[in-house]
Amino acid sequence: MHILFLTDNFFPEVNAPASRTFDHCKIWVQEGHNVTVITCAPNFPTGRVFPGYRNNLWKTENMEGIKVIRVWSFIAANEGFFKRILDYMSFMVSAAVASFFVRKPDVVIGTSPQFFTACAAYVVGFFKRIPFIFELRDIWPESIKAVGAMNDSFVIRVLEKIELFLYRKADLIVSVTHSFKEELIHRGVNSEKIEVVTNGVDTSRFFKMDKDVFLLKELDLQSKFVAGYVGTHGLAHNLETILEAALIAQSYSDDIYFLLLGDGARKSELMSLAKKMALKNVIFLDSVPKNEVARYWSLLDVSIIHLKKINLFTSVIPSKLFECMAMGIPVLHGVLGESAEIVKANDIGIVFEPENAQDLYCGLISIKNDSLRYHQFQENALEISTTFDRIRMGKKFLDCLEKIKD
């Protein structure tokens, strides 16, 4: 089978969509299939093209057996709704045009969060007369309103009509959560064409390991209890809550440190706020290459996962949760809904109320001061992580593709 995958996030970017797609495509190649990925120059989340790449009209490369076609797009940082829309739409057009030069694909996949990539995949599927698969990673454009990037308007309502059109035209929808599937069914989408393939973790890269002694020394974190956030510093994450918890901790303890690794639209603002708050127990680090991420995860005694306290986010499962599991790192989980149920059902950490710094701090102290419970969280996380192994998830996705092709 020849699988054509359209995505505006791909390796060497390290965010969740890029990692999931790259890992799945590698698995499909290993299973004997041809895979072509159409993407753009890597630039997420800073909006700056990565070193070694250029925003060319067309460039082809081979990555572990995957044919990768990089096309031109308007690149903008995640700042300003209309610039981002222009970014998305330019990639939609470039990806659609490029797809017509790909010989004989059997299926075409378009992935969210934003659905303009799925629009391109629909067009390709229609003209090439092949199944169109919509990989649903986010309920978009609802998430635009949820994070406050744009209020309800005529534009949003038009986008919602396009969204529903794509759901109905897709031959298959692959959702990353059960909550998304339920939401689509509630909105009238045929349940029989919706499959759930959750995010997972590459257990060959993420596994229990000792703390990296070189990083500990470099960051002066020896003998510290380290709580960390690894990921995008964006509108959806409300990381002020972590800074407020750090301020509380600073008043009571000198051995608790907070490590925030990643980039995003609000990082500079957060760094300025931490300076204004005179926080001496917070360390900000820029994003690191994919093969370095696990070293930084190893520094954490507990991982903080957090999103804004809004109803939409009760249906998401942050992908970093699976990386925590595989590395045996207990979780302080500030997200309600489906992901919180995973944490509680498998006893891998403590769920705290989103945007409640005091609740976060209390959970942190509870984990820090109870060594027996801490080690139980670790053991449970390692045990359940095998359920979400990326290879298993990739093969499940492939089974869905083979069924729809037949």
C-alpha positions as CSV (number, residue, x, y, z in Angstrom):
1,M,0.0,0.0,0.0
2,H,1.2,3.5,-0.8
3,I,0.2,5.9,2.0
4,L,0.2,9.7,1.4
5,F,0.3,11.7,4.6
6,L,-0.1,15.5,4.7
7,T,1.1,17.2,7.9
8,D,2.5,20.6,8.6
9,N,4.5,19.2,11.6
10,F,7.1,16.6,11.1
11,F,10.6,15.6,12.2
12,P,12.9,17.2,13.2
13,E,10.2,19.1,15.1
14,V,9.5,17.5,18.4
15,N,6.0,18.4,19.2
16,A,3.3,15.7,19.6
17,P,1.9,15.7,16.0
18,A,5.4,15.6,14.5
19,S,6.6,12.7,16.8
20,R,3.4,10.7,16.3
21,T,3.4,11.0,12.6
22,F,7.1,10.3,12.2
23,D,6.9,7.2,14.4
24,H,3.8,5.9,12.7
25,C,5.3,6.4,9.3
26,K,8.5,4.5,10.3
27,I,6.4,1.6,11.5
28,W,4.4,1.5,8.3
29,V,7.6,1.4,6.2
30,Q,8.9,-1.4,8.4
31,E,5.7,-3.3,7.8
32,G,6.5,-3.2,4.0
33,H,4.4,-0.2,2.9
34,N,5.4,2.9,0.8
35,V,5.0,6.1,2.7
36,T,5.2,9.7,1.3
37,V,4.9,12.6,3.6
38,I,4.2,16.1,2.4
39,T,5.2,18.8,4.9
40,C,6.8,22.2,5.2
41,A,10.2,23.4,6.4
42,P,10.5,22.6,10.2
43,N,9.8,25.8,12.2
44,F,7.5,24.9,15.2
45,P,7.0,26.4,17.7
46,T,9.2,29.5,17.2
47,G,8.1,30.3,13.6
48,R,11.8,30.3,12.6
49,V,13.1,27.7,10.1
50,F,15.4,25.2,11.7
51,P,19.2,25.4,10.9
52,G,20.1,23.4,7.8
53,Y,16.7,23.9,6.2
54,R,15.3,26.6,3.9
55,N,11.7,27.5,3.1
56,N,12.0,26.2,-0.5
57,L,9.3,25.7,-3.1
58,W,10.1,22.0,-3.2
59,K,12.6,19.8,-1.6
60,T,12.7,16.0,-1.3
61,E,14.6,13.9,1.3
62,N,14.5,10.3,2.6
63,M,14.1,9.7,6.3
64,E,14.3,6.1,7.4
65,G,12.6,4.9,4.3
66,I,10.0,7.6,4.3
67,K,9.9,9.9,1.2
68,V,9.5,13.4,2.6
69,I,8.5,16.3,0.3
70,R,8.9,19.7,1.9
71,V,6.9,22.5,0.2
72,W,6.8,26.3,0.6
73,S,4.5,27.9,3.2
74,F,4.1,31.2,4.8
75,I,5.8,30.8,8.1
76,A,4.7,32.8,11.1
77,A,5.2,32.4,14.9
78,N,2.2,31.3,16.9
79,E,1.2,34.9,17.5
80,G,-1.8,36.4,15.8
81,F,-4.8,34.5,14.6
82,F,-4.8,35.8,11.0
83,K,-1.1,35.2,10.4
84,R,-1.5,31.7,11.6
85,I,-4.5,31.2,9.3
86,L,-2.3,32.5,6.4
87,D,0.3,30.0,7.4
88,Y,-2.2,27.1,7.5
89,M,-3.8,28.1,4.2
90,S,-0.6,28.5,2.3
91,F,0.5,25.0,3.3
92,M,-3.0,23.7,2.3
93,V,-2.5,25.0,-1.2
94,S,1.1,23.9,-1.5
95,A,0.4,20.4,-0.1
96,A,-2.6,19.9,-2.4
97,V,-0.6,20.9,-5.5
98,A,2.4,18.8,-4.5
99,S,0.1,15.8,-3.9
100,F,-0.8,15.6,-7.6
101,F,2.9,14.8,-8.4
102,V,2.8,11.8,-6.1
103,R,2.3,8.6,-8.1
104,K,-0.5,6.3,-7.3
105,P,-1.2,6.6,-3.6
106,D,-3.8,4.2,-2.2
107,V,-5.0,6.4,0.6
108,V,-4.4,10.0,1.7
109,I,-4.3,11.2,5.4
110,G,-4.7,14.8,6.6
111,T,-4.0,15.5,10.2
112,S,-5.2,18.3,12.5
113,P,-5.0,20.3,15.0
114,Q,-6.0,22.8,12.4
115,F,-8.1,21.3,9.6
116,F,-6.7,23.1,6.5
117,T,-4.4,20.2,6.0
118,A,-7.4,17.9,6.1
119,C,-9.0,20.2,3.4
120,A,-6.0,19.5,1.2
121,A,-6.3,15.8,1.8
122,Y,-10.0,15.8,0.9
123,V,-9.3,17.5,-2.4
124,V,-6.6,15.0,-3.2
125,G,-8.8,12.1,-2.3
126,F,-11.6,13.5,-4.4
127,F,-9.6,14.0,-7.6
128,K,-7.4,10.9,-7.2
129,R,-10.4,8.8,-6.2
130,I,-8.8,7.3,-3.1
131,P,-10.0,7.1,0.5
132,F,-9.6,10.3,2.5
133,I,-8.7,9.8,6.2
134,F,-9.0,12.6,8.7
135,E,-6.7,12.2,11.7
136,L,-8.4,14.1,14.5
137,R,-5.9,15.5,17.1
138,D,-8.0,18.5,18.2
139,I,-11.6,19.8,17.9
140,W,-10.7,22.8,15.8
141,P,-11.8,25.7,15.5
142,E,-13.5,25.2,18.9
143,S,-10.0,25.3,20.5
144,I,-9.4,28.7,19.0
145,K,-12.2,30.1,21.0
146,A,-11.2,28.0,24.1
147,V,-7.8,29.6,24.4
148,G,-9.1,33.1,23.7
149,A,-7.3,33.5,20.4
150,M,-10.6,34.6,18.8
151,N,-14.2,35.1,19.9
152,D,-17.2,33.6,18.2
153,S,-17.8,35.3,14.9
154,F,-18.8,34.9,11.3
155,V,-15.4,33.6,10.5
156,I,-15.5,31.0,13.3
157,R,-19.0,29.9,12.1
158,V,-17.7,29.4,8.6
159,L,-14.8,27.4,9.8
160,E,-17.2,25.2,11.8
161,K,-19.2,24.5,8.7
162,I,-16.1,23.4,6.9
163,E,-15.1,21.3,9.8
164,L,-18.4,19.4,9.8
165,F,-18.2,19.0,6.0
166,L,-14.8,17.3,6.4
167,Y,-16.1,15.0,9.1
168,R,-18.9,13.9,6.8
169,K,-16.8,13.5,3.7
170,A,-14.0,11.5,5.4
171,D,-14.0,7.8,4.6
172,L,-12.4,7.3,8.0
173,I,-11.8,9.5,11.0
174,V,-8.9,8.4,13.3
175,S,-9.4,10.2,16.7
176,V,-6.7,10.4,19.4
177,T,-9.3,10.3,22.2
178,H,-12.6,8.5,23.0
179,S,-14.0,11.9,24.1
180,F,-13.4,13.3,20.6
181,K,-15.3,10.3,19.1
182,E,-18.2,10.9,21.5
183,E,-18.3,14.6,20.5
184,L,-18.4,13.8,16.8
185,I,-21.2,11.3,17.3
186,H,-23.1,13.9,19.3
187,R,-22.7,16.2,16.3
188,G,-24.2,13.7,13.9
189,V,-21.1,12.0,12.5
190,N,-21.5,8.3,11.7
191,S,-19.9,6.4,14.6
192,E,-19.0,3.4,12.3
193,K,-16.4,5.4,10.5
194,I,-14.6,6.7,13.6
195,E,-11.7,4.7,15.1
196,V,-9.7,5.7,18.2
197,V,-5.9,5.4,18.1
198,T,-4.5,7.2,21.1
199,N,-1.1,8.8,21.3
200,G,1.6,6.6,22.6
201,V,5.3,6.5,23.4
202,D,8.5,5.3,21.7
203,T,9.7,3.0,24.4
204,S,13.1,2.5,22.6
205,R,13.8,6.2,23.5
206,F,11.8,6.8,26.6
207,F,12.4,4.3,29.5
208,K,13.4,4.4,33.1
209,M,16.9,5.8,33.5
210,D,19.1,7.4,36.2
211,K,19.3,11.1,36.3
212,D,21.8,12.5,33.8
213,V,24.8,13.5,36.0
214,F,26.2,16.0,33.5
215,L,22.9,17.9,33.2
216,L,22.5,17.8,37.0
217,K,25.8,19.5,37.5
218,E,25.4,21.9,34.6
219,L,22.0,23.1,35.9
220,D,23.1,22.9,39.6
221,L,20.3,20.5,40.5
222,Q,22.2,18.0,42.6
223,S,20.2,17.1,45.8
224,K,17.1,19.0,44.5
225,F,13.6,17.7,44.1
226,V,12.8,18.7,40.5
227,A,9.3,19.2,39.2
228,G,9.2,19.8,35.5
229,Y,7.1,20.9,32.6
230,V,8.2,19.7,29.1
231,G,6.4,21.0,26.1
232,T,4.9,24.0,24.4
233,H,4.6,27.3,26.3
234,G,1.4,28.4,24.6
235,L,-1.9,30.0,25.1
236,A,-3.6,26.7,26.1
237,H,-1.2,25.9,28.9
238,N,-1.6,28.7,31.4
239,L,1.9,28.1,32.9
240,E,1.5,31.0,35.3
241,T,0.0,28.4,37.6
242,I,3.4,26.6,37.8
243,L,5.1,29.9,38.5
244,E,2.6,30.7,41.3
245,A,3.2,27.2,42.8
246,A,7.0,27.9,42.6
247,L,6.5,31.1,44.5
248,I,4.7,29.2,47.3
249,A,7.4,26.5,47.3
250,Q,10.1,29.2,47.5
251,S,8.6,30.5,50.7
252,Y,8.8,27.1,52.5
253,S,11.7,25.1,50.9
254,D,15.0,25.6,49.2
255,D,15.3,22.1,47.7
256,I,12.3,22.2,45.3
257,Y,13.1,23.4,41.8
258,F,10.9,23.9,38.8
259,L,12.2,23.1,35.3
260,L,10.3,24.4,32.2
261,L,11.7,23.1,28.9
262,G,10.3,24.1,25.5
263,D,9.3,27.1,23.4
264,G,6.1,28.8,22.4
265,A,4.2,32.0,21.9
266,R,4.2,32.9,25.6
267,K,7.6,31.9,26.7
268,S,9.2,35.3,26.8
269,E,6.2,36.6,28.8
270,L,6.5,33.8,31.3
271,M,10.2,34.4,31.7
272,S,9.5,38.1,32.4
273,L,6.9,37.2,34.9
274,A,9.2,34.8,36.7
275,K,11.8,37.6,37.0
276,K,9.2,40.0,38.3
277,M,8.2,37.5,40.9
278,A,11.8,37.1,41.9
279,L,11.7,33.3,41.5
280,K,15.0,31.7,42.2
281,N,13.8,28.2,41.9
282,V,12.6,28.2,38.3
283,I,14.8,27.3,35.3
284,F,13.7,27.9,31.7
285,L,15.4,25.9,29.0
286,D,14.9,26.1,25.2
287,S,13.7,23.1,23.2
288,V,16.3,20.4,22.6
289,P,16.7,17.9,19.7
290,K,14.5,14.8,19.8
291,N,17.4,12.5,20.7
292,E,18.2,14.7,23.7
293,V,14.7,15.0,25.3
294,A,14.9,11.9,27.4
295,R,18.0,13.2,29.1
296,Y,16.1,16.1,30.4
297,W,13.1,14.0,31.3
298,S,15.5,12.0,33.5
299,L,16.1,15.0,35.7
300,L,12.5,15.1,36.9
301,D,11.3,13.7,40.1
302,V,7.7,14.6,39.1
303,S,6.2,15.8,35.9
304,I,3.7,18.6,35.7
305,I,1.0,18.4,33.0
306,H,-1.3,21.4,32.8
307,L,-3.9,23.0,30.6
308,K,-6.3,25.9,31.0
309,K,-9.5,25.1,33.0
310,I,-12.0,25.0,30.2
311,N,-14.4,22.3,29.2
312,L,-12.8,21.5,25.8
313,F,-9.6,20.3,27.4
314,T,-11.5,17.6,29.4
315,S,-11.5,15.7,26.0
316,V,-7.8,15.8,25.4
317,I,-5.0,13.5,26.4
318,P,-1.6,15.3,26.5
319,S,0.9,13.1,24.8
320,K,3.6,13.9,27.4
321,L,1.6,11.7,29.8
322,F,2.7,8.6,27.9
323,E,6.4,9.7,28.0
324,C,6.1,10.1,31.8
325,M,4.7,6.6,32.1
326,A,7.5,5.1,30.0
327,M,10.1,6.8,32.1
328,G,8.5,5.9,35.4
329,I,8.0,9.6,36.4
330,P,5.0,10.3,38.7
331,V,2.6,12.9,37.4
332,L,1.0,16.0,38.8
333,H,-1.9,16.2,36.4
334,G,-3.7,19.5,36.0
335,V,-6.1,18.4,33.3
336,L,-9.6,17.2,34.0
337,G,-11.6,14.6,32.0
338,E,-10.4,11.6,30.0
339,S,-6.7,12.0,30.8
340,A,-7.3,12.5,34.5
341,E,-9.2,9.2,34.5
342,I,-6.1,7.5,33.1
343,V,-4.0,8.9,35.9
344,K,-6.4,8.0,38.6
345,A,-7.4,4.5,37.3
346,N,-3.8,3.5,36.9
347,D,-2.5,5.3,40.1
348,I,0.4,7.0,38.4
349,G,0.2,10.4,40.1
350,I,-2.1,13.0,41.6
351,V,-4.7,15.0,39.8
352,F,-5.0,18.7,40.8
353,E,-7.4,21.4,39.9
354,P,-6.3,23.3,36.8
355,E,-5.2,26.9,37.4
356,N,-5.0,26.2,41.2
357,A,-1.4,26.8,42.3
358,Q,-2.1,25.9,45.9
359,D,-3.6,22.6,44.9
360,L,-0.6,22.0,42.6
361,Y,1.8,22.7,45.5
362,C,-0.1,20.5,47.9
363,G,0.1,17.6,45.4
364,L,3.8,18.2,44.9
365,I,4.5,18.1,48.7
366,S,2.3,15.0,49.0
367,I,4.4,13.1,46.4
368,K,7.7,14.4,47.8
369,N,7.0,13.4,51.4
370,D,5.6,9.9,50.8
371,S,8.3,7.7,49.5
372,L,6.2,4.5,49.5
373,R,3.5,6.2,47.4
374,Y,6.1,7.7,45.2
375,H,7.6,4.4,44.3
376,Q,4.2,2.9,43.7
377,F,3.4,5.6,41.2
378,Q,6.7,4.8,39.5
379,E,6.0,1.0,39.3
380,N,2.4,1.6,38.1
381,A,3.5,4.0,35.4
382,L,6.1,1.6,34.0
383,E,3.6,-1.2,34.0
384,I,0.9,0.6,32.1
385,S,3.2,2.3,29.6
386,T,3.4,-0.9,27.6
387,T,-0.3,-0.6,26.8
388,F,0.5,2.7,24.9
389,D,3.6,1.6,23.1
390,R,3.9,3.6,19.9
391,I,4.5,0.4,17.8
392,R,1.3,-1.1,19.0
393,M,-0.6,2.2,18.2
394,G,1.1,2.5,14.8
395,K,0.0,-1.0,13.8
396,K,-3.5,-0.4,15.0
397,F,-3.6,2.7,12.8
398,L,-2.3,0.6,9.9
399,D,-5.0,-2.0,10.4
400,C,-7.6,0.8,10.0
401,L,-6.0,1.9,6.8
402,E,-5.9,-1.6,5.3
403,K,-9.6,-2.0,6.1
404,I,-10.6,1.2,4.5
405,K,-8.5,0.5,1.4
406,D,-10.1,-2.9,1.0
